[in-house]
């Protein structure tokens, strides 16, 4: 029993983080049963490259638009009630896509089914910040990130198998039905959570406005935001088109694509716990720099990936880009003022993803010129983002320590 408690303490597993973990596993398993196949599904429904790019851009845009309201609602409703609300909105979106098999259903339903992942991020970080000591923040994020990769691995494998066996029409319906069932069970775990912080009463003074929250960003958070925007351009430019490259160019099946995603997730999962432990002891910045390097390398590996073996190697590199993601999120947590913590997270992601939405549209335009132009542009953005982080965030800390 004592050794079990020691392991739970080492992994930062207290009541609310553990219940949140269970909810994340269920919700993400349902989402990943089908969402990763959405670009190809849109193509089977008659959508063109521009619509696929717009759908990917909509995911990024809504992630931005919903981030700050998600933080605002979390600060006022509390963690449990806000998460229940976000889950209910996502379930409504899944029903729209299930009942109306048209590419417009995905575009319109996205305003609802993206609510869980977009709105809940500030609440998730708030649970970690409130429930755990500062020395455990990276481990808390790391455990959450590692366990989140299990559904992100299992979901595409199961969804790919359903699509391969039953076809795009019936297979996607089965995947969506499973997604809805898991969403209902998710609500049970959210209901069992307790709110460690009371809801904040509404305020009307200017100090509580969005601009006031942004102005409260310290220099480290501002420079991290700039580098993060460039890195996310690197990720987003090819994001929606990777499945098209794998299936149309390399000739893979939906099930084989699910296996590639599994390679990515297993690689990421091996990184999280040891890196989180080291980052809590030695600081987050070196590990953030490493993860930005892997973000930058991934689109380059796609240039030569025209068969399953090369794509498998590329997806291992893609998994390594998660090397320092818990450290990056813990660095954000460390820079946020406790009294406006969730709103700071929300404002950060609102700005980042709002700008990065353009990356999806740029990716669609470059894809029409040629896939390799898409990958090279992504690499350039990643190189700039990595260099900015090294110059503005990593280097000053190293000089101060010296």
C-alpha positions as CSV (number, residue, x, y, z in Angstrom):
1,X,0.0,0.0,0.0
2,X,2.8,2.4,0.9
3,X,4.7,1.7,-2.3
4,X,1.4,2.3,-4.2
5,X,1.0,5.7,-2.5
6,X,4.6,6.6,-3.3
7,X,4.1,5.8,-6.9
8,X,0.9,7.8,-7.0
9,X,2.7,10.7,-5.3
10,X,5.6,10.5,-7.8
11,X,3.1,10.6,-10.7
12,X,1.1,13.4,-9.1
13,X,-2.1,11.4,-9.1
14,X,-4.4,13.0,-6.6
15,X,-8.3,12.9,-6.7
16,X,-9.1,15.5,-9.2
17,X,-6.1,14.9,-11.6
18,X,-6.9,11.1,-11.5
19,X,-10.6,11.7,-12.3
20,X,-9.7,14.2,-15.0
21,X,-7.4,11.6,-16.4
22,X,-10.2,9.0,-16.7
23,X,-12.4,11.6,-18.3
24,X,-9.7,12.5,-20.8
25,X,-9.1,8.9,-21.8
26,X,-12.8,8.3,-22.5
27,X,-13.4,11.6,-24.3
28,X,-10.3,11.4,-26.4
29,X,-10.8,7.7,-27.3
30,X,-14.2,8.6,-28.7
31,X,-12.9,11.7,-30.6
32,X,-10.0,9.8,-32.1
33,X,-12.1,7.0,-33.4
34,X,-13.1,9.3,-36.3
35,X,-11.6,12.8,-36.2
36,X,-8.2,11.9,-37.5
37,X,-9.9,10.4,-40.6
38,X,-12.0,13.5,-41.2
39,X,-9.9,15.1,-44.0
40,X,-10.2,11.9,-46.1
41,X,-13.8,11.5,-45.1
42,X,-14.5,15.0,-46.3
43,X,-12.9,14.0,-49.7
44,X,-15.2,10.9,-49.9
45,X,-18.2,13.2,-49.3
46,X,-17.2,15.4,-52.3
47,X,-15.3,18.2,-50.6
48,X,-12.3,19.7,-52.4
49,X,-8.8,20.6,-51.1
50,X,-10.0,24.1,-50.2
51,X,-12.8,22.8,-48.0
52,X,-10.4,20.4,-46.3
53,X,-8.1,23.3,-45.6
54,X,-11.0,25.3,-44.3
55,X,-12.1,22.5,-42.0
56,X,-8.6,22.2,-40.5
57,X,-8.4,26.0,-40.2
58,X,-11.8,25.9,-38.4
59,X,-10.4,23.5,-35.9
60,X,-7.5,25.8,-35.2
61,X,-9.7,29.0,-35.2
62,X,-12.3,27.5,-32.8
63,X,-9.4,26.3,-30.6
64,X,-8.4,29.9,-30.4
65,X,-11.9,31.5,-30.0
66,X,-13.0,29.0,-27.4
67,X,-9.8,29.1,-25.3
68,X,-10.4,32.4,-23.5
69,X,-14.2,31.8,-22.8
70,X,-13.1,28.3,-21.6
71,X,-10.8,30.0,-19.1
72,X,-13.4,32.6,-18.1
73,X,-16.1,30.0,-17.5
74,X,-13.7,27.8,-15.5
75,X,-12.7,30.7,-13.2
76,X,-16.5,31.4,-12.6
77,X,-18.3,28.1,-12.8
78,X,-15.6,26.0,-11.3
79,X,-13.7,23.1,-12.9
80,X,-16.4,20.4,-12.6
81,X,-19.4,22.4,-13.9
82,X,-17.4,23.9,-16.8
83,X,-16.1,20.5,-17.9
84,X,-19.7,19.0,-17.8
85,X,-20.9,21.9,-20.0
86,X,-18.1,21.5,-22.5
87,X,-18.8,17.7,-22.7
88,X,-22.5,18.3,-23.4
89,X,-21.7,20.7,-26.3
90,X,-19.3,18.1,-27.8
91,X,-22.0,15.4,-27.6
92,X,-24.4,17.6,-29.5
93,X,-21.8,18.1,-32.3
94,X,-21.2,14.4,-32.6
95,X,-25.0,13.8,-33.1
96,X,-25.0,16.4,-35.9
97,X,-22.3,14.6,-37.8
98,X,-23.8,11.1,-37.2
99,X,-27.3,12.1,-38.3
100,X,-26.4,14.2,-41.4
101,X,-23.8,12.6,-43.7
102,X,-22.7,15.7,-45.6
103,X,-19.4,17.7,-45.6
104,X,-21.4,20.7,-44.3
105,X,-22.3,18.6,-41.2
106,X,-18.6,18.4,-40.2
107,X,-18.1,22.2,-40.8
108,X,-21.2,23.1,-38.8
109,X,-20.8,20.4,-36.2
110,X,-17.3,21.5,-35.5
111,X,-18.6,24.5,-33.6
112,X,-20.0,22.0,-31.1
113,X,-17.8,18.9,-31.1
114,X,-14.6,20.9,-30.8
115,X,-15.9,22.4,-27.5
116,X,-14.4,19.6,-25.4
117,X,-10.8,19.9,-26.4
118,X,-10.8,23.7,-27.0
119,X,-12.8,24.9,-24.0
120,X,-11.5,22.3,-21.5
121,X,-7.7,23.0,-21.9
122,X,-7.7,26.0,-19.5
123,X,-9.8,23.9,-17.0
124,X,-7.3,21.0,-17.4
125,X,-4.3,23.2,-16.7
126,X,-6.2,24.8,-13.8
127,X,-6.8,21.4,-12.2
128,X,-3.1,20.6,-12.3
129,X,-2.1,24.1,-11.0
130,X,-4.5,24.0,-8.1
131,X,-4.2,20.4,-7.1
132,X,-0.4,20.0,-7.2
133,X,2.6,21.6,-5.8
134,X,4.7,23.7,-8.2
135,X,7.5,21.2,-8.1
136,X,5.1,18.6,-9.6
137,X,3.5,20.7,-12.4
138,X,5.6,19.2,-15.2
139,X,5.0,15.7,-13.9
140,X,1.3,16.4,-13.6
141,X,1.2,17.6,-17.2
142,X,3.5,14.8,-18.3
143,X,1.2,12.1,-16.8
144,X,-1.9,13.7,-18.4
145,X,-0.1,13.9,-21.7
146,X,1.2,10.3,-21.6
147,X,-2.2,8.8,-20.7
148,X,-3.9,11.0,-23.4
149,X,-1.7,9.3,-26.0
150,X,-3.3,5.9,-25.2
151,X,-6.7,6.9,-26.7
152,X,-4.9,8.8,-29.4
153,X,-3.2,5.5,-30.3
154,X,-6.2,3.1,-29.7
155,X,-8.8,5.4,-31.3
156,X,-7.2,5.5,-34.8
157,X,-6.4,1.8,-34.7
158,X,-10.1,0.9,-34.0
159,X,-11.5,3.6,-36.2
160,X,-9.2,2.6,-39.1
161,X,-10.2,-1.0,-38.7
162,X,-13.9,-0.1,-38.8
163,X,-13.5,2.0,-41.9
164,X,-11.4,-0.7,-43.7
165,X,-14.0,-3.3,-42.9
166,X,-17.3,-1.5,-43.3
167,X,-16.3,1.3,-45.7
168,X,-16.3,5.1,-45.1
169,X,-20.1,5.4,-44.8
170,X,-21.0,2.7,-42.3
171,X,-17.6,2.6,-40.7
172,X,-17.7,6.3,-39.8
173,X,-21.2,6.0,-38.4
174,X,-20.1,3.1,-36.1
175,X,-17.1,5.2,-35.0
176,X,-19.3,8.2,-34.2
177,X,-21.8,6.0,-32.3
178,X,-18.9,4.7,-30.2
179,X,-17.7,8.3,-29.7
180,X,-21.1,9.4,-28.3
181,X,-21.3,6.4,-25.9
182,X,-17.9,7.2,-24.5
183,X,-18.8,10.8,-24.1
184,X,-21.8,9.9,-21.9
185,X,-19.5,7.8,-19.6
186,X,-17.0,10.7,-19.6
187,X,-19.7,12.9,-17.9
188,X,-19.9,10.4,-15.0
189,X,-16.2,10.9,-14.1
190,X,-16.6,14.7,-14.4
191,X,-19.5,14.6,-12.1
192,X,-17.4,12.9,-9.4
193,X,-14.8,15.7,-9.4
194,X,-14.8,18.3,-6.7
195,X,-14.1,22.0,-7.2
196,X,-10.9,22.9,-5.3
197,X,-11.5,26.6,-5.9
198,X,-14.8,28.5,-5.6
199,X,-16.3,30.1,-8.6
200,X,-15.1,33.7,-9.1
201,X,-17.9,36.3,-9.0
202,X,-18.2,38.4,-12.2
203,X,-16.3,41.7,-12.3
204,X,-16.8,44.6,-14.5
205,X,-13.7,46.7,-14.0
206,X,-11.1,47.0,-16.7
207,X,-8.5,45.1,-14.8
208,X,-10.4,41.9,-15.5
209,X,-10.7,42.4,-19.3
210,X,-9.0,40.3,-21.9
211,X,-6.6,43.1,-22.8
212,X,-5.6,43.4,-19.1
213,X,-4.9,39.7,-18.9
214,X,-2.7,39.9,-22.1
215,X,-0.9,43.0,-20.7
216,X,-0.1,41.0,-17.5
217,X,2.0,38.5,-19.6
218,X,5.6,38.6,-18.3
219,X,8.5,38.8,-20.9
220,X,9.1,35.1,-20.8
221,X,5.5,34.2,-21.6
222,X,5.4,36.8,-24.4
223,X,8.6,35.4,-26.0
224,X,7.4,31.8,-25.6
225,X,4.2,32.8,-27.3
226,X,6.0,34.2,-30.4
227,X,8.1,31.1,-30.8
228,X,5.1,28.8,-30.1
229,X,3.2,30.6,-32.9
230,X,6.0,29.9,-35.4
231,X,6.3,26.3,-34.3
232,X,2.5,25.8,-34.6
233,X,2.7,27.1,-38.2
234,X,5.2,24.3,-38.8
235,X,2.7,21.8,-37.4
236,X,-0.4,23.2,-39.0
237,X,0.7,23.8,-42.6
238,X,0.9,20.1,-43.4
239,X,-1.5,18.8,-40.7
240,X,-4.7,18.1,-42.6
241,X,-2.9,16.8,-45.6
242,X,-0.6,14.1,-44.0
243,X,-3.4,11.5,-44.3
244,X,-3.8,12.4,-48.0
245,X,0.0,12.1,-48.5
246,X,-0.1,8.7,-46.8
247,X,-3.2,7.3,-48.5
248,X,-3.1,8.9,-51.9
249,X,0.7,9.2,-52.5
250,X,2.1,6.2,-50.6
251,X,-1.0,4.0,-51.1
252,X,-1.7,3.2,-47.4
253,X,-5.1,1.9,-46.1
254,X,-7.0,3.6,-43.3
255,X,-5.9,0.8,-41.0
256,X,-2.2,1.2,-41.9
257,X,-2.6,5.0,-41.2
258,X,-3.9,4.0,-37.8
259,X,-0.8,1.9,-37.2
260,X,1.4,5.0,-38.1
261,X,-0.5,7.0,-35.5
262,X,0.1,4.2,-33.0
263,X,3.9,4.4,-33.7
264,X,3.7,8.2,-33.0
265,X,1.9,7.8,-29.7
266,X,4.1,5.0,-28.4
267,X,7.2,7.1,-29.1
268,X,5.6,10.0,-27.3
269,X,4.6,8.0,-24.3
270,X,8.1,6.7,-23.7
271,X,9.3,10.3,-23.4
272,X,6.8,11.9,-21.0
273,X,7.5,10.5,-17.5
274,X,11.4,10.6,-17.5
275,X,11.4,14.0,-19.2
276,X,8.8,15.4,-16.9
277,X,10.8,14.2,-13.9
278,X,14.0,15.8,-15.2
279,X,12.3,19.0,-16.2
280,X,10.8,19.5,-12.7
281,X,14.3,19.1,-11.3
282,X,16.4,21.0,-13.8
283,X,14.1,23.4,-15.5
284,X,11.8,23.3,-18.5
285,X,13.6,25.4,-21.1
286,X,16.1,22.8,-22.4
287,X,13.3,20.3,-23.0
288,X,11.1,22.9,-24.7
289,X,14.0,23.7,-27.1
290,X,14.4,20.0,-27.9
291,X,10.7,19.5,-28.7
292,X,10.8,22.5,-31.0
293,X,13.7,20.9,-32.9
294,X,11.6,17.7,-33.4
295,X,8.6,19.8,-34.6
296,X,10.9,21.3,-37.2
297,X,12.4,17.9,-38.4
298,X,9.0,16.2,-39.0
299,X,8.0,17.9,-42.3
300,X,11.5,17.3,-43.7
301,X,11.1,13.5,-43.1
302,X,7.9,13.5,-45.1
303,X,9.7,14.7,-48.2
304,X,11.1,11.1,-48.8
305,X,8.3,9.2,-47.1
306,X,6.6,7.4,-50.1
307,X,6.1,4.0,-48.5
308,X,5.0,2.5,-45.2
309,X,8.6,2.1,-43.8
310,X,9.6,5.7,-44.4
311,X,6.3,7.0,-43.1
312,X,6.8,4.9,-40.0
313,X,10.2,6.6,-39.4
314,X,8.5,10.0,-40.0
315,X,5.8,9.3,-37.5
316,X,8.4,8.2,-34.9
317,X,10.0,11.7,-35.4
318,X,6.5,13.1,-35.0
319,X,6.2,11.3,-31.7
320,X,9.4,12.8,-30.5
321,X,8.0,16.3,-30.9
322,X,6.1,15.6,-27.7
323,X,9.4,15.3,-25.9
324,X,9.1,18.6,-24.2
325,X,5.4,19.4,-24.5
326,X,4.7,18.9,-20.7
327,X,7.7,21.2,-20.0
328,X,6.2,23.8,-22.3
329,X,2.8,23.7,-20.6
330,X,4.4,23.7,-17.2
331,X,6.4,26.8,-18.3
332,X,3.1,28.5,-19.1
333,X,1.7,27.5,-15.7
334,X,4.7,29.0,-14.0
335,X,4.3,32.4,-15.7
336,X,0.5,32.8,-14.9
337,X,-0.7,34.8,-11.9
338,X,-2.8,32.6,-9.6
339,X,-5.8,34.9,-9.5
340,X,-6.2,34.8,-13.3
341,X,-4.6,31.5,-14.0
342,X,-7.3,29.9,-16.3
343,X,-7.8,33.2,-18.1
344,X,-4.1,33.5,-18.8
345,X,-4.1,30.0,-20.3
346,X,-7.1,30.9,-22.4
347,X,-5.7,34.2,-23.6
348,X,-2.4,32.5,-24.5
349,X,-4.1,29.9,-26.6
350,X,-6.6,32.4,-28.1
351,X,-3.7,34.5,-29.5
352,X,-1.6,31.5,-30.6
353,X,-4.3,29.5,-32.3
354,X,-6.1,32.6,-33.7
355,X,-3.0,33.5,-35.7
356,X,-2.1,29.9,-36.5
357,X,-5.5,29.4,-38.2
358,X,-3.8,31.1,-41.2
359,X,-1.4,28.2,-41.3
360,X,-4.2,25.8,-42.4
361,X,-5.3,28.1,-45.3
362,X,-1.6,28.6,-46.3
363,X,-1.2,24.8,-46.2
364,X,-4.1,24.3,-48.6
365,X,-2.7,26.9,-51.0
366,X,0.8,25.3,-50.9
367,X,-0.7,21.8,-51.3
368,X,-2.3,22.9,-54.5
369,X,1.1,24.1,-55.8
370,X,2.8,20.9,-54.6
371,X,3.0,18.8,-51.4
372,X,6.8,19.3,-51.2
373,X,6.3,23.1,-51.1
374,X,3.9,22.6,-48.2
375,X,6.5,20.5,-46.3
376,X,9.4,23.0,-47.0
377,X,7.4,26.0,-45.8
378,X,6.5,24.1,-42.6
379,X,10.2,23.4,-42.0
380,X,11.1,27.1,-42.5
381,X,8.5,28.1,-39.9
382,X,9.8,25.5,-37.4
383,X,13.4,26.7,-37.9
384,X,12.5,30.3,-37.2
385,X,10.4,29.3,-34.1
386,X,13.3,27.2,-32.7
387,X,15.8,30.0,-33.3
388,X,13.5,32.6,-31.6
389,X,13.0,30.4,-28.5
390,X,16.8,29.8,-28.2
391,X,17.6,33.5,-28.6
392,X,14.8,35.1,-26.5
393,X,13.9,32.5,-23.8
394,X,16.6,29.8,-23.5
395,X,19.8,31.9,-23.9
396,X,18.8,34.6,-21.4
397,X,18.2,32.1,-18.7
398,X,21.5,30.3,-19.4
399,X,23.3,33.6,-19.2
400,X,21.5,34.5,-15.9
401,X,22.4,31.1,-14.4
402,X,26.1,31.6,-15.4
